[in-house]
Amino acid sequence: MLQIYLKRILAASLVLAFSAACDDNLEIEPAQAIRDDLALSSPQNVKAVLIGAYDELGVSDVFGGETMMNSELLGGNGEILWQGTFNAPREIFNKNIQTVNDNVTEVWLESYETINITNNVLSALDVFTDTEEKDQVEGEAKFIRAIAYFELVKFFAQPYESGQTNTQAAVPLVLEPTRVLSSDNEVGRNTVEEVYAQVISDLNDAVAKLPESNSFFATRGAAEALLARVYLQMGEFASARDLANSVIESGNYDLEGDFANAFNQDANPDEYIFAMQVSTQDGLNQLNTFFATPQFGARDGDIGILDAHLELYPEGDARGEFFYEDGGTFTFKYTSQYANIPVIRLAEMYLIRAEANLQEGTSVGAAPLDDLNTLRARANAPLLTDAILQDVYLERRLELAFEGHKIHDIKRLKQNVGEFTYDANELVFPIPQREINVNPNLSQNPGY
């Protein structure tokens, strides 16, 4: 992985003082670390640290694939089967998660490490004399912090409820860099409302400060697309609609002509709004590791696709043929070890716009029927003659299958996962036990 100035100066849950009391060795500064006053003393150094935040965001436990996998396992609902040997994902799939679950712990740790890196970047903006350069760095850091917090609040808290006060406990909001362990780091959990408000604030700043193009780093379109996703999760349909429409009409992104070409690409296709970069030198694609089979460089087909999912596709739909047999049924979406991992695709924006327009009784940008048929035509699926909300919900399951949306869609639509209701304790991750053990101000989630 990329070497960065501040990587692992402190473990990710520094903000929660996770282990100072139990392992004196962790107080030793890592060899690759340098003093803060040097690491953040120039624009060049601060931008190097920012690249480290992208790198940390893309580790296997976060957007290197396991964040998406965890969502699919938790919301599997009879459409997939965990058949691997690792116990942590099995617990998530079975909704019997222990407080020491490795997947859960690492999502927390790596996400907070990412957040701490962005906080370091944001604390050093005064070193910039070029306003445009400063704005871009701030926008990128806030985009990264926002996406990290958005995933944390969705996994570790009860779902956001539209029209409610949302005072349920979420995760700690830490907005300043943590460099020294002390009792000040023993912070409690903010509410769901507070975390969503911070995510929205960060993304609005990112939209205002990011450029239209920025190689494979965060752009204005990426911030708008993520904010559209956030508003959809909140049930704020008009805002979600307008942002999705802005992304679509920007002209900066295009659907691939062939559905298959939206996956397994080592360079971002025009459909990718934001993606994690993977190469033979850097990055991991854990979606390949767990969703594919050994013939594609993966494990032994840990996640199989069941008939209940395959039967959702209409005859002739190319998406329904995007599977292969290898001692079971598996998706073709992740057959390359070194493919970039799509985090946000343009297809999702069409689906958000269609759903939000239906909810609002509007046709901003396009009629919902047209947006759905745009995706269905690309997949050679039969075109619809009318569009209702259930059509959008099904289209999301077909178009975005195995891309990390499953449990979050189930929660916002108040559906069940087998015997578990959308707000069941079993569908919320526990606060990692190592955090509870050392921070008296952290409360555990109900049921754990």
GUKOL-710920 format. One line per 10 residues: for each residue x, y, z of N, C-alpha, C. Coordinates in pm, whole numbers, plus 50000, padded with zeros to 5 digits. Layout:
# residues N
X Y Z X Y Z X Y Z | ...;
***
This chain:
# residues 448
50085 49882 50000 50000 50000 50000 50089 50125 50000 | 50032 50237 49957 50108 50361 49954 50162 50395 50091 | 50284 50443 50093 50341 50490 50220 50297 50633 50241 | 50242 50664 50354 50193 50798 50380 50251 50848 50511 | 50252 50978 50525 50321 51038 50637 50259 51005 50771 | 50128 51004 50777 50065 50988 50907 50001 50853 50928 | 50019 50762 50832 49948 50635 50842 49992 50558 50964 | 49894 50522 51045 49913 50445 51166 50004 50514 51268 | 50008 50647 51270 50071 50713 51383 49996 50673 51509 | 49865 50667 51493 49778 50616 51600 49682 50519 51535;
49636 50421 51608 49538 50327 51551 49408 50401 51528 | 49321 50341 51444 49203 50413 51399 49116 50462 51510 | 49103 50387 51613 49017 50433 51722 49094 50506 51828 | 49200 50571 51787 49265 50669 51871 49165 50758 51937 | 49067 50796 51854 48967 50889 51901 48894 50834 52021 | 48905 50705 52040 48837 50642 52151 48935 50579 52249 | 49063 50611 52236 49166 50561 52328 49158 50412 52346 | 49164 50338 52235 49124 50198 52242 49217 50107 52317 | 49346 50135 52322 49430 50033 52384 49552 50085 52456 | 49556 50209 52488 49674 50261 52555 49700 50192 52686;
49592 50150 52751 49606 50090 52883 49648 49945 52879 | 49638 49883 52760 49660 49738 52758 49783 49696 52680 | 49853 49790 52613 49969 49748 52536 50065 49865 52522 | 50166 49870 52609 50260 49981 52606 50336 49989 52476 | 50350 49876 52405 50424 49877 52279 50359 49967 52177 | 50228 49988 52188 50160 50070 52090 50195 50217 52105 | 50263 50253 52211 50304 50391 52229 50430 50424 52149 | 50493 50324 52091 50613 50347 52013 50573 50403 51877 | 50633 50514 51838 50598 50575 51710 50648 50486 51597 | 50563 50456 51497 50605 50372 51386 50722 50433 51309;
50804 50345 51250 50924 50393 51180 50890 50483 51063 | 50774 50460 50999 50742 50539 50881 50680 50673 50916 | 50653 50700 51044 50589 50825 51084 50693 50936 51098 | 50649 51057 51072 50734 51173 51100 50651 51271 51183 | 50719 51371 51241 50650 51462 51329 50542 51540 51254 | 50432 51572 51324 50322 51644 51263 50367 51776 51204 | 50459 51847 51272 50499 51978 51224 50575 51969 51092 | 50632 51852 51063 50697 51831 50934 50599 51778 50831 | 50515 51682 50871 50424 51617 50776 50322 51714 50720 | 50287 51817 50795 50181 51909 50755 50233 52050 50733;
50359 52062 50701 50422 52195 50697 50420 52260 50560 | 50381 52186 50455 50382 52242 50321 50264 52188 50242 | 50219 52260 50138 50111 52208 50055 50143 52071 49997 | 50268 52051 49954 50305 51922 49897 50288 51810 49999 | 50330 51833 50121 50317 51730 50224 50172 51704 50260 | 50094 51810 50271 49952 51792 50305 49881 51712 50196 | 49913 51738 50072 49850 51663 49963 49895 51517 49963 | 50019 51493 50007 50063 51354 50020 49984 51282 50129 | 49957 51352 50239 49876 51294 50345 49735 51268 50296 | 49681 51357 50214 49548 51339 50156 49541 51213 50072;
49645 51187 49994 49648 51063 49917 49644 50943 50011 | 49706 50958 50127 49699 50852 50226 49558 50825 50275 | 49475 50930 50280 49336 50911 50320 49261 50828 50216 | 49286 50854 50088 49226 50771 49983 49273 50626 49999 | 49400 50610 50023 49457 50476 50038 49393 50402 50154 | 49375 50472 50265 49313 50408 50382 49167 50376 50356 | 49098 50464 50284 48958 50438 50249 48944 50313 50165 | 49047 50283 50087 49041 50169 49996 49097 50039 50051 | 49128 50033 50181 49176 49907 50237 49065 49803 50229 | 49103 49678 50240 49007 49569 50219 48887 49578 50311;
48904 49627 50433 48796 49627 50531 48694 49738 50507 | 48728 49833 50422 48635 49942 50395 48594 49932 50248 | 48635 50028 50163 48589 50024 50024 48680 49941 49934 | 48770 49864 49993 48838 49760 49917 48748 49640 49897 | 48625 49648 49943 48526 49544 49913 48443 49496 50029 | 48499 49496 50150 48427 49431 50259 48308 49512 50310 | 48313 49645 50296 48194 49724 50330 48076 49681 50245 | 48099 49664 50115 47992 49621 50025 47948 49478 50057 | 48047 49391 50079 48016 49251 50110 47935 49239 50237 | 47971 49316 50341 47898 49309 50467 47751 49347 50449;
47726 49448 50365 47588 49488 50338 47510 49376 50270 | 47573 49312 50174 47505 49204 50102 47481 49084 50193 | 47578 49051 50277 47560 48938 50369 47452 48966 50472 | 47451 49087 50526 47353 49120 50629 47212 49124 50572 | 47199 49164 50446 47068 49172 50383 47041 49060 50284 | 47114 48949 50294 47108 48843 50194 46969 48792 50163 | 46888 48771 50263 46746 48744 50246 46714 48631 50148 | 46792 48524 50155 46763 48408 50072 46809 48415 49928 | 46880 48524 49891 46924 48538 49752 47071 48502 49734 | 47148 48500 49843 47286 48458 49837 47313 48361 49952;
47427 48295 49945 47464 48199 50050 47611 48216 50082 | 47641 48237 50211 47780 48235 50254 47821 48090 50274 | 47920 48045 50199 47964 47907 50209 48115 47897 50231 | 48174 48009 50276 48317 48010 50304 48346 47961 50444 | 48475 47957 50477 48518 47904 50606 48542 48012 50711 | 48550 48138 50671 48576 48245 50767 48454 48267 50856 | 48481 48278 50986 48371 48287 51081 48307 48425 51087 | 48387 48533 51072 48333 48668 51086 48223 48697 50984 | 48246 48673 50854 48136 48696 50760 48020 48599 50781 | 48049 48479 50830 47940 48384 50858 47848 48439 50967;
47906 48500 51071 47825 48559 51176 47735 48669 51120 | 47790 48751 51031 47710 48859 50971 47597 48799 50888 | 47627 48700 50808 47526 48635 50724 47417 48572 50810 | 47455 48510 50922 47359 48442 51009 47291 48537 51108 | 47328 48665 51107 47272 48764 51201 47295 48722 51345 | 47413 48670 51369 47453 48626 51503 47593 48682 51530 | 47603 48814 51530 47732 48882 51531 47782 48896 51674 | 47907 48857 51696 47970 48872 51826 48040 49007 51835 | 48057 49056 51956 48117 49189 51974 48266 49191 51941 | 48326 49073 51921 48467 49065 51882 48482 49026 51735;
48373 49036 51658 48376 49001 51516 48483 49082 51442 | 48572 49013 51372 48684 49080 51307 48638 49178 51199 | 48541 49140 51116 48495 49230 51011 48439 49358 51069 | 48360 49345 51172 48298 49461 51235 48405 49550 51298 | 48498 49489 51370 48604 49566 51436 48688 49641 51334 | 48724 49575 51225 48812 49640 51127 48741 49750 51051 | 48612 49736 51024 48538 49847 50962 48548 49971 51050 | 48528 49952 51179 48536 50063 51274 48677 50123 51276 | 48777 50038 51295 48915 50086 51308 48962 50159 51183 | 48943 50097 51067 48995 50156 50945 48918 50283 50907;
48789 50285 50937 48710 50404 50907 48756 50521 50993 | 48781 50495 51122 48827 50605 51207 48971 50646 51175 | 49050 50553 51127 49184 50594 51084 49173 50686 50962 | 49085 50650 50869 49061 50737 50754 49015 50875 50798 | 48921 50879 50890 48868 51007 50941 48979 51088 51006 | 49065 51022 51083 49171 51096 51150 49271 51155 51051 | 49296 51084 50943 49385 51139 50840 49322 51263 50778 | 49192 51256 50746 49127 51374 50688 49125 51490 50786 | 49107 51460 50914 49111 51567 51014 49248 51634 51020 | 49353 51555 51004 49488 51613 50998 49501 51705 50878;
49451 51661 50763 49458 51744 50643 49383 51875 50665 | 49262 51866 50718 49179 51985 50737 49239 52081 50839 | 49318 52028 50931 49381 52114 51031 49497 52193 50973 | 49542 52158 50854 49663 52219 50798 49637 52304 50675 | 49512 52344 50653 49479 52419 50532 49546 52555 50525 | 49587 52606 50639 49650 52738 50640 49785 52741 50568 | 49843 52625 50538 49972 52624 50469 49956 52660 50321 | 49832 52659 50271 49809 52686 50129 49795 52837 50107 | 49862 52886 50004 49847 53025 49962 49760 53037 49838 | 49748 52928 49763 49665 52923 49643 49523 52884 49686;
49427 52974 49671 49291 52949 49717 49227 52830 49646 | 49247 52820 49517 49188 52709 49441 49244 52575 49487 | 49373 52569 49509 49437 52447 49557 49387 52412 49697 | 49376 52511 49782 49327 52491 49918 49184 52439 49916 | 49098 52498 49835 48958 52455 49827 48948 52310 49781 | 49028 52273 49683 49020 52136 49632 49062 52036 49739 | 49170 52065 49811 49215 51975 49917 49108 51964 50025 | 49050 52077 50063 48944 52073 50164 48824 51992 50115 | 48786 52013 49990 48673 51939 49936 48697 51789 49932 | 48817 51749 49893 48848 51606 49888 48847 51545 50027;
48908 51615 50123 48913 51562 50260 48773 51548 50318 | 48688 51645 50293 48552 51639 50348 48468 51533 50277 | 48491 51512 50149 48423 51402 50080 48460 51269 50143 | 48588 51247 50166 48633 51120 50224 48578 51103 50365 | 48584 51209 50446 48531 51199 50582 48381 51170 50579 | 48310 51231 50487 48166 51210 50478 48130 51068 50441 | 48199 51011 50344 48164 50875 50302 48199 50775 50411 | 48304 50802 50487 48339 50714 50598 48233 50720 50707 | 48191 50839 50744 48089 50852 50848 47953 50799 50802 | 47921 50815 50674 47794 50765 50623 47786 50613 50636;
47895 50544 50605 47894 50398 50621 47887 50360 50769 | 47960 50430 50853 47958 50398 50997 47817 50412 51055 | 47749 50523 51023 47618 50545 51083 47516 50444 51032 | 47531 50398 50909 47436 50299 50856 47455 50163 50918 | 47579 50128 50951 47606 49994 51006 47591 49988 51158 | 47630 50093 51228 47642 50086 51373 47527 50153 51448 | 47424 50196 51377 47311 50262 51442 47181 50214 51382 | 47074 50233 51458 46942 50210 51403 46919 50305 51286 | 46838 50266 51187 46826 50346 51065 46763 50483 51088 | 46803 50575 51003 46741 50707 51002 46594 50693 50967;
46508 50761 51041 46364 50755 51019 46316 50893 50974 | 46265 50902 50852 46218 51029 50800 46105 51084 50886 | 46114 51212 50919 46011 51277 50997 46024 51259 51147 | 46125 51186 51192 46148 51162 51334 46266 51245 51383 | 46287 51245 51515 46397 51324 51572 46531 51253 51561 | 46530 51122 51544 46652 51044 51523 46758 51068 51629 | 46714 51054 51754 46806 51070 51866 46873 50940 51906 | 46850 50832 51831 46914 50705 51862 47067 50718 51850 | 47137 50643 51934 47283 50653 51939 47345 50605 51809 | 47440 50681 51761 47511 50645 51638 47656 50615 51668;
47746 50697 51618 47889 50678 51640 47948 50811 51684 | 48067 50812 51746 48128 50938 51787 48169 51024 51667 | 48133 51149 51673 48180 51245 51574 48310 51307 51625 | 48416 51283 51553 48546 51341 51589 48591 51423 51470 | 48601 51553 51488 48626 51644 51377 48758 51718 51389 | 48837 51683 51488 48972 51739 51505 49072 51623 51506 | 49194 51647 51460 49293 51537 51458 49328 51490 51598 | 49344 51361 51613 49386 51301 51740 49531 51260 51726 | 49618 51319 51807 49761 51292 51797 49821 51242 51927 | 49753 51266 52036 49802 51224 52168 49689 51155 52241;
49715 51039 52296 49613 50966 52371 49594 51029 52509 | 49469 51057 52544 49437 51111 52675 49291 51082 52704 | 49247 51120 52822 49107 51100 52857 49015 51182 52769 | 49068 51285 52703 48986 51365 52612 48938 51282 52493 | 49009 51173 52465 48970 51088 52352 48853 50997 52385 | 48816 50989 52510 48709 50898 52552 48574 50966 52530 | 48539 50977 52404 48417 51049 52368 48301 50952 52353 | 48181 51003 52374 48062 50921 52360 48005 50923 52220 | 47892 50859 52204 47828 50845 52073 47738 50965 52045 | 47751 51020 51926 47656 51121 51881 47528 51055 51832;
47426 51133 51808 47301 51078 51760 47305 51056 51608 | 47211 50978 51560 47198 50957 51416 47176 51090 51345 | 47092 51174 51402 47064 51305 51341 47191 51387 51330 | 47272 51387 51433 47395 51466 51432 47495 51415 51330 | 47506 51284 51317 47601 51230 51219 47555 51260 51077 | 47426 51242 51050 47376 51276 50916 47396 51424 50886 | 47374 51508 50985 47393 51652 50963 47539 51683 50928 | 47633 51615 50993 47774 51637 50963 47809 51587 50824 | 47757 51471 50787 47780 51418 50653 47730 51516 50548 | 47610 51568 50568 47553 51663 50472 47636 51790 50467;
47678 51841 50582 47761 51961 50585 47891 51941 50509 | 47957 51828 50534 48083 51799 50464 48061 51789 50313 | 47954 51724 50274 47931 51705 50130 47890 51835 50062 | 47814 51919 50129 47782 52049 50070 47909 52132 50049 | 48000 52126 50146 48128 52195 50129 48206 52135 50013 | 48203 52001 50002 48275 51934 49894 48217 51973 49757 | 48085 51978 49747 48022 52019 49622 48067 52159 49582 | 48076 52247 49680 48114 52386 49652 48260 52402 49615 | 48347 52312 49660 48491 52333 49647 48560 52239 49549 | 48498 52129 49513 48565 52032 49425 48551 52071 49278;
48649 52034 49197 48642 52063 49053 48556 51960 48979 | 48522 51993 48856 48443 51901 48774 48522 51776 48738 | 48651 51792 48715 48736 51677 48683 48857 51677 48775 | 48900 51556 48812 49008 51545 48910 49070 51405 48904 | 49101 51361 48781 49153 51227 48761 49058 51127 48826 | 49112 51033 48905 49024 50935 48971 48994 50973 49115 | 49030 51096 49153 49000 51143 49289 48860 51203 49293 | 48819 51248 49410 48684 51300 49427 48662 51426 49343 | 48543 51436 49288 48503 51549 49205 48373 51607 49258 | 48333 51718 49200 48203 51776 49233 48092 51675 49207;
48100 51604 49094 47998 51505 49062 47993 51393 49164 | 48109 51350 49212 48112 51245 49314 48045 51291 49442 | 48072 51416 49482 48010 51469 49603 47860 51484 49586 | 47814 51530 49470 47671 51541 49445 47605 51403 49445 | 47672 51306 49384 47615 51171 49377 47604 51109 49515 | 47708 51125 49596 47704 51070 49731 47596 51141 49814 | 47584 51272 49797 47481 51345 49870 47341 51302 49825 | 47324 51272 49697 47196 51219 49650 47165 51087 49719 | 47267 51004 49735 47250 50875 49804 47211 50898 49951 | 47274 50994 50015 47244 51025 50154 47099 51071 50168;
47058 51165 50083 46920 51217 50091 46818 51108 50061 | 46848 51018 49970 46756 50907 49943 46740 50822 50069 | 46851 50794 50138 46845 50714 50260 46760 50784 50366 | 46758 50917 50364 46682 50995 50462 46535 51013 50422 | 46502 50979 50299 46367 51006 50251 46346 51150 50212 | 46454 51223 50185 46447 51361 50137 46452 51356 49984 | 46336 51326 49924 46334 51287 49783 46361 51403 49687 | 46310 51522 49717 46333 51634 49625 46481 51667 49615 | 46549 51666 49728 46693 51695 49725 46770 51584 49655 | 46733 51457 49681 46799 51344 49614 46778 51353 49463;
46655 51384 49423 46622 51397 49280 46707 51504 49212 | 46713 51621 49273 46783 51733 49208 46933 51707 49196 | 46990 51645 49296 47133 51614 49290 47162 51507 49188 | 47081 51401 49186 47100 51296 49085 47085 51353 48946 | 46987 51440 48929 46966 51502 48799 47085 51589 48758 | 47143 51661 48853 47259 51743 48824 47376 51657 48775 | 47397 51542 48839 47505 51453 48798 47480 51401 48657 | 47357 51356 48631 47325 51299 48499 47342 51405 48391 | 47292 51526 48417 47291 51629 48313 47424 51704 48302 | 47518 51672 48391 47649 51738 48383 47724 51704 48255;
47692 51587 48198 47763 51543 48078 47901 51485 48106 | 47936 51472 48233 48068 51420 48269 48072 51268 48275 | 47956 51203 48269 47950 51057 48284 47855 51002 48180 | 47882 50878 48138 47798 50810 48039 47782 50665 48076 | 47662 50611 48056 47643 50468 48074 47724 50393 47970 | 47783 50282 48010 47847 50194 47914 47740 50135 47821 | 47774 50119 47695 47677 50063 47602 47642 49919 47633 | 47737 49845 47689 47719 49705 47726 47729 49695 47878 | 47628 49637 47941 47627 49625 48086 47754 49561 48138 | 47806 49459 48070 47924 49388 48116 48046 49479 48126;
48050 49584 48045 48166 49672 48043 48172 49766 48163 | 48069 49763 48247 48070 49844 48369 48145 49776 48482 | 48204 49659 48455 48271 49583 48561 48403 49527 48510 | 48490 49494 48607 48618 49429 48577 48707 49514 48488 | 48709 49644 48516 48789 49737 48437 48908 49787 48520 | 49025 49790 48457 49143 49840 48528 49164 49989 48508 | 49077 50051 48429 49072 50197 48417 48925 50236 48430 | 48899 50346 48497 48760 50383 48522 48685 50408 48392 | 48577 50335 48365 48493 50368 48250 48415 50496 48277 | 48353 50550 48174 48281 50676 48188 48164 50666 48284;
48120 50546 48314 48006 50526 48404 48044 50543 48550 | 48171 50532 48583 48214 50541 48722 48219 50688 48766 | 48145 50719 48869 48149 50851 48928 48257 50857 49035 | 48272 50748 49109 48381 50737 49206 48413 50589 49223 | 48542 50557 49224 48584 50418 49235 48716 50410 49308 | 48739 50296 49374 48867 50270 49437 48960 50209 49333 | 49083 50258 49330 49179 50217 49229 49257 50095 49277 | 49264 49994 49192 49333 49870 49225 49430 49837 49112 | 49551 49797 49148 49649 49757 49048 49731 49642 49103 | 49823 49593 49023 49910 49485 49070 50006 49534 49178;
50024 49666 49189 50115 49721 49289 50043 49772 49414 | 49916 49805 49403 49850 49872 49514 49701 49840 49514 | 49645 49822 49633 49502 49803 49647 49462 49657 49646 | 49347 49631 49704 49291 49496 49710 49147 49500 49663 | 49106 49395 49593 48967 49383 49549 48906 49263 49621 | 48852 49288 49741 48795 49180 49819 48663 49129 49763 | 48600 49206 49675 48480 49156 49609 48516 49040 49518 | 48631 49050 49454 48681 48935 49377 48714 48819 49470 | 48780 48848 49581 48822 48743 49675 48707 48656 49720 | 48593 48718 49751 48484 48644 49812 48369 48609 49718;
48350 48686 49610 48238 48658 49520 48277 48570 49402 | 48407 48555 49376 48452 48477 49260 48507 48341 49304 | 48556 48265 49209 48608 48131 49233 48755 48125 49194 | 48826 48015 49226 48970 48008 49201 49010 48033 49056 | 48925 48000 48961 48963 48024 48821 48984 48173 48792 | 48932 48259 48879 48950 48403 48865 49038 48461 48975 | 49123 48377 49032 49219 48421 49131 49163 48444 49268 | 49044 48389 49296 48976 48415 49422 48984 48293 49513 | 48910 48302 49626 48895 48187 49713 48797 48089 49649 | 48750 47996 49726 48672 47885 49669 48523 47918 49664;
48489 48031 49601 48349 48065 49583 48274 48082 49714 | 48319 48177 49796 48262 48193 49930 48116 48239 49927 | 48077 48318 49827 47941 48370 49821 47875 48321 49693 | 47781 48231 49710 47707 48177 49597 47575 48251 49577 | 47527 48251 49455 47402 48318 49420 47292 48213 49407 | 47181 48237 49474 47073 48139 49481 46964 48168 49378 | 46881 48066 49355 46774 48078 49255 46679 48193 49285 | 46658 48222 49414 46565 48330 49450 46608 48462 49389 | 46736 48481 49371 46783 48603 49304 46777 48587 49153 | 46822 48476 49102 46826 48456 48957 46688 48466 48894;
46586 48426 48968 46450 48427 48915 46390 48566 48907 | 46460 48668 48958 46409 48804 48951 46421 48864 48811 | 46513 48812 48731 46542 48872 48601 46444 48824 48495 | 46394 48916 48413 46309 48872 48302 46392 48805 48192 | 46327 48727 48111 46396 48657 48002 46461 48758 47908 | 46585 48731 47872 46658 48817 47780 46738 48927 47847 | 46718 48948 47976 46791 49052 48049 46937 49011 48063 | 47027 49091 48006 47170 49057 48010 47222 49049 48153 | 47160 49121 48242 47203 49116 48382 47172 48980 48444 | 47066 48916 48396 47031 48783 48444 47118 48673 48387;
47197 48708 48286 47288 48612 48225 47432 48638 48267 | 47449 48732 48359 47584 48773 48400 47629 48688 48520 | 47613 48557 48506 47648 48461 48609 47717 48341 48544 | 47793 48266 48622 47858 48148 48569 47848 48035 48671 | 47863 47915 48622 47856 47795 48706 47997 47743 48732 | 48024 47714 48857 48154 47657 48896 48136 47586 49030 | 48058 47477 49027 48023 47410 49152 47918 47487 49228 | 47852 47578 49164 47751 47668 49219 47735 47782 49121 | 47656 47880 49155 47634 47995 49067 47700 48118 49128 | 47773 48193 49044 47849 48308 49091 47834 48424 48993;
47850 48546 49044 47836 48664 48959 47963 48690 48879 | 47944 48741 48757 48057 48783 48673 48107 48923 48710 | 48042 48990 48805 48079 49129 48832 48221 49146 48884 | 48274 49040 48948 48403 49055 49016 48499 48943 48980 | 48527 48930 48853 48613 48820 48808 48757 48864 48783 | 48790 48988 48813 48928 49035 48797 48984 49079 48931 | 49099 49024 48968 49164 49064 49093 49207 49210 49093 | 49240 49262 48977 49301 49394 48970 49209 49497 48906 | 49080 49472 48910 48984 49569 48858 48956 49675 48963 | 48933 49797 48916 48890 49902 49007 48752 49868 49063;
48725 49914 49185 48600 49882 49252 48506 50001 49240 | 48395 49986 49166 48301 50098 49156 48229 50123 49288 | 48237 50246 49336 48167 50285 49458 48035 50354 49423 | 48038 50438 49320 47917 50503 49271 47919 50497 49118 | 47814 50439 49061 47799 50433 48916 47685 50526 48872 | 47692 50570 48747 47588 50657 48694 47452 50589 48695 | 47449 50457 48677 47321 50385 48676 47243 50412 48805 | 47313 50424 48917 47247 50451 49044 47177 50586 49041 | 47234 50684 48973 47173 50817 48966 47040 50812 48890 | 47033 50732 48784 46906 50716 48712 46801 50655 48804;
46841 50560 48885 46747 50495 48976 46703 50589 49088 | 46795 50669 49140 46758 50767 49242 46663 50871 49184 | 46694 50921 49065 46606 51021 49003 46468 50965 48976 | 46461 50841 48928 46331 50780 48900 46250 50763 49028 | 46312 50710 49133 46240 50688 49258 46195 50820 49319 | 46284 50917 49321 46250 51045 49383 46142 51118 49305 | 46148 51112 49172 46042 51172 49092 45908 51106 49118 | 45906 50975 49129 45781 50906 49161 45728 50948 49298 | 45817 50958 49395 45775 50997 49529 45720 51139 49531 | 45776 51226 49449 45736 51366 49448 45628 51397 49344;
45596 51300 49259 45498 51324 49153 45548 51421 49048 | 45681 51414 49020 45743 51506 48925 45814 51427 48815 | 45865 51503 48719 45944 51442 48611 46067 51528 48583 | 46134 51569 48689 46255 51650 48674 46361 51571 48597 | 46410 51627 48489 46514 51560 48410 46460 51460 48312 | 46372 51374 48356 46310 51272 48272 46196 51208 48350 | 46103 51149 48278 45997 51074 48344 46056 50948 48406 | 46004 50905 48520 46056 50783 48583 46057 50663 48488 | 45953 50650 48408 45949 50539 48313 46068 50545 48218 | 46103 50662 48173 46216 50676 48080 46348 50638 48147;
46365 50679 48272 46489 50645 48342 46501 50494 48360 | 46392 50428 48399 46397 50283 48415 46425 50216 48282 | 46360 50261 48178 46379 50197 48047 46517 50226 47988 | 46580 50335 48029 46719 50359 47987 46809 50245 48033 | 46792 50204 48158 46873 50094 48211 46829 49960 48154 | 46700 49941 48139 46652 49813 48086 46691 49796 47939 | 46688 49904 47862 46729 49895 47722 46877 49858 47712 | 46959 49915 47800 47101 49882 47800 47121 49734 47826 | 47034 49674 47908 47046 49532 47945 46965 49441 47854 | 46902 49498 47750 46817 49419 47660 46701 49352 47734;
46656 49415 47842 46540 49366 47916 46413 49423 47853 | 46300 49353 47867 46174 49407 47814 46145 49545 47872 | 46104 49638 47787 46076 49772 47833 45942 49777 47905 | 45934 49865 48004 45810 49881 48079 45717 49978 48007 | 45588 49965 48032 45490 50058 47974 45437 50155 48079 | 45469 50129 48205 45430 50215 48315 45533 50198 48425 | 45538 50292 48516 45638 50284 48623 45574 50319 48757 | 45590 50229 48853 45549 50253 48991 45670 50228 49080 | 45658 50262 49207 45771 50250 49297 45825 50108 49304 | 45737 50009 49302 45785 49870 49308 45874 49836 49190;
45850 49900 49076 45936 49878 48960 46077 49931 48987 | 46086 50045 49052 46217 50102 49084 46289 50013 49185 | 46216 49969 49287 46279 49885 49389 46335 49758 49326 | 46259 49696 49235 46307 49575 49168 46427 49607 49079 | 46418 49719 49009 46529 49755 48918 46658 49776 48995 | 46650 49831 49116 46769 49846 49199 46828 49708 49231 | 46745 49611 49260 46794 49477 49293 46861 49412 49173 | 46814 49443 49053 46872 49383 48932 47000 49456 48891 | 46995 49587 48890 47107 49667 48839 47221 49676 48939 | 47189 49690 49067 47291 49716 49169 47322 49594 49255;
47285 49476 49209 47306 49355 49288 47452 49337 49326 | 47475 49304 49453 47607 49269 49508 47704 49387 49512 | 47651 49511 49504 47736 49630 49505 47729 49706 49638 | 47668 49645 49740 47672 49704 49873 47551 49783 49915 | 47441 49774 49840 47322 49852 49871 47216 49773 49949 | 47229 49643 49957 47117 49559 49997 47060 49592 50135 | 47139 49586 50239 47083 49605 50373 47035 49748 50391 | 47099 49844 50326 47061 49984 50343 46928 50011 50272 | 46905 49948 50156 46774 49959 50091 46666 49893 50175 | 46695 49778 50230 46598 49709 50315 46556 49797 50432;
46652 49863 50493 46620 49946 50610 46540 50070 50572 | 46579 50137 50465 46507 50260 50431 46367 50229 50380 | 46347 50110 50323 46214 50071 50275 46134 49994 50379 | 46193 49976 50497 46129 49909 50610 46079 49769 50572 | 46169 49695 50510 46141 49557 50474 46199 49463 50578 | 46176 49335 50560 46229 49233 50651 46346 49160 50585 | 46431 49103 50669 46532 49007 50625 46495 48876 50692 | 46423 48793 50619 46372 48670 50680 46280 48705 50796 | 46312 48656 50914 46231 48680 51033 46264 48812 51102 | 46365 48883 51053 46410 49005 51119 46347 49128 51054;
46286 49213 51134 46234 49339 51083 46348 49435 51055 | 46320 49538 50977 46424 49631 50933 46500 49696 51048 | 46434 49710 51164 46498 49773 51279 46538 49675 51388 | 46551 49548 51351 46592 49446 51448 46734 49473 51497 | 46758 49444 51624 46893 49464 51680 46996 49383 51602 | 46956 49268 51552 47050 49179 51482 47100 49238 51350 | 47032 49341 51299 47074 49404 51174 47159 49529 51197 | 47199 49551 51321 47290 49661 51356 47418 49601 51410 | 47531 49652 51363 47659 49602 51413 47677 49640 51560 | 47742 49554 51639 47779 49592 51774 47897 49689 51773;
47905 49773 51875 48027 49852 51894 48137 49752 51931 | 48252 49754 51865 48356 49654 51893 48391 49647 52042 | 48408 49526 52091 48431 49506 52233 48556 49578 52282 | 48660 49585 52199 48784 49651 52240 48759 49799 52269 | 48662 49860 52200 48629 50000 52225 48551 50014 52357 | 48458 49925 52378 48378 49928 52501 48469 49908 52623 | 48569 49822 52610 48655 49788 52724 48736 49906 52774 | 48773 49998 52687 48865 50104 52727 48803 50242 52732 | 48679 50255 52683 48615 50385 52682 48486 50381 52763 | 48486 50435 52884 48368 50429 52970 48251 50510 52916;
48275 50596 52818 48168 50679 52765 48099 50620 52644 | 48142 50501 52601 48078 50434 52488 47973 50336 52539 | 47854 50346 52487 47748 50250 52520 47739 50145 52408 | 47701 50024 52448 47687 49915 52352 47547 49921 52289 | 47534 49869 52168 47403 49861 52105 47315 49758 52174 | 47184 49777 52175 47094 49680 52236 47110 49541 52172 | 47098 49439 52254 47106 49303 52205 47244 49243 52212 | 47344 49323 52251 47482 49274 52257 47535 49280 52400;
***
